[in-house]
Amino acid sequence: MLTKKITKSELLIIAAARQIKNYDVVVLGIGLPVFAGAVAKKTHAPEAVLALESGIVDFNPAVPPTNIADATCTRGYGYAIDLFSVFTTIAYAGYLDKAFLGVGQIDRYGNINTTYMGAPPLAQRITGAGGAPDFAAYAKETILTMRGPGFVEKLPYLTSPGYLGGGDEREKSGRYTPGSGPSLLLTQKAMFRFHPETKEMVLDAVFPGYTLEDIRADIPWDLKVADTLSHVPVPTDEEIYYLRKFSPRSVFPHTVGRQLMIDYFQNRRKDAGNPSNL
């Protein structure tokens, strides 16, 4: 039974963590996907093989990584390879069960943009592609997380493939692992799946505190809704406790947590420059 209040981000992270099963081989994007992997590994999937795109494979999370190549974020790992080898010996070779990727913008068929927000010449560079296009192409299943309101009718920039124009277009292209593609999108308001034939996004569950009208207001197309909405997974105390131990800022809303982190590093810099603290 849950006895603690939780934030929207925590509910999103734990819902994502529940998608990782024991013995899954999973590549994690930086941020919420890593948090989800850490919770899964600690609670219900201790034998899951977690990897970062930089090549840190089968790692045991200790603290959130500061970047994709942060080997100090672990309590140890199975082996380390380079990014090219992650693509060739894991993803291309068919060993990657799931890819967890963060989303900047997404369209109705699960195509995602993590490169530019807005249209040229005023487009703003965001996180960039990294290994996401390859993981979305070759993982057997892709699970997406999106913190902000990023639904768009047409992407200004396609970073990673979803179901392209829908239907069997992805399969017919012959470019991707057969049967692959996004299976789930998790936001702070709802869970979405993709129709097995049309591949269009379908609302599957609404998180507590929101209504169907709230969800529709964020989406610029006529959103399809499942005949019966699923129940949102209720986080356990064990999941919440470990998530907050792993990432204490998760207990705060995103803007508050980010500001606390900035303040923390600014204070550390000041202390380092003060001779009296040496």
LINSUL-V828889 format. One record per helix or strand. SS is the DSSP state (~ for helix, > for strand). FROM is the first residue (numbers start at 1). LEN is the number of residues. If there is no record, write none. Layout:
# LINSUL-V828889
SS_FROM_LEN ; SS_FROM_LEN
This chain:
# LINSUL-V828889
~_8_10 ; >_25_4 ; ~_32_12 ; >_49_4 ; >_56_6 ; ~_71_3 ; >_74_7 ; ~_83_9 ; >_98_5 ; >_105_2 ; >_112_2 ; >_116_2 ; >_124_2 ; ~_132_7 ; >_141_6 ; >_151_1 ; >_160_1 ; ~_169_5 ; >_182_6 ; >_190_5 ; >_201_6 ; ~_212_6 ; >_224_2 ; ~_237_10 ; ~_248_4 ; ~_254_19 ; ~_275_3
